[in-house]
Amino acid sequence: MSTQRSSSFYCQACRMQVQLVHQGEHSYQQQDGTSKDYVFGHCARCNRVGLVEYEHETDGAAAEPRQLWPSVLRPIDFELPPRVMESYQETLRCEAAGAWMATAVMARRTLEVVVREFAPDHERFLDGLRALYTKGLISEELCRWGEELRFLGDVGVLPTDPKASHQDAKEALEFLGALLETLYHLREKFRRMQARRQRGRLGADAPERPS
């Protein structure tokens, strides 16, 4: 394993992605030809322990890191409707377990729950995304990003259904996070800002009371 690798992990104490100071490494060769590298160390800020796994595919693809310790779900800094939150957290639990097929399936389910809240007439998440764009709820870029993940519509639980790779699951989660932040966080922040500015304008335009 290359000692030049720069590892990082999410430190729960610092509540941020931090540099992992290497203190130990171990490589493991599996029977299917893939190999895993484990990097043990501590947070560069607070010394909290961290363990990161790198899995190498047989085709020589670059290894993707996965945090093993402390086990962590991606932080959510804004409120989500209960049904959306339940589905999203289940998706993150699948990611934390390294179950990439299950992650992709749950990401699709979460997308379907989200789009049906805003576009209930559409069952397929791709049709729902286009409806959200037509309504002005998401940008064209975000809509096109979702369309690039159309493979999610075919991923299922039957043996004949297409499989999802680690990269597929990672890209689906990145898009899902961006969509949730846009719909449930940024739009709400914008509305609050508009309301504050509107109140300020009304106050400034109010006629002065006679003394």
Secondary structure by P-SEA (a helix, b strand, c coil): ccccbbbbbbbcccccbbbbbccbbbbbbccccbbbbbbbbbbcccccbbbbbbbbccccccbbbbbccccccccccccccaaaaaaaaaaaaaaaacaaaaaaaaaaaaaaaaaaacccccccaaaaaaaaaaaccccaaaaaaaaaaccccccccccccccccaaaaaaaaaaaaaaaaacccaaaaaaaaaaaaaaaaaaaacccccc
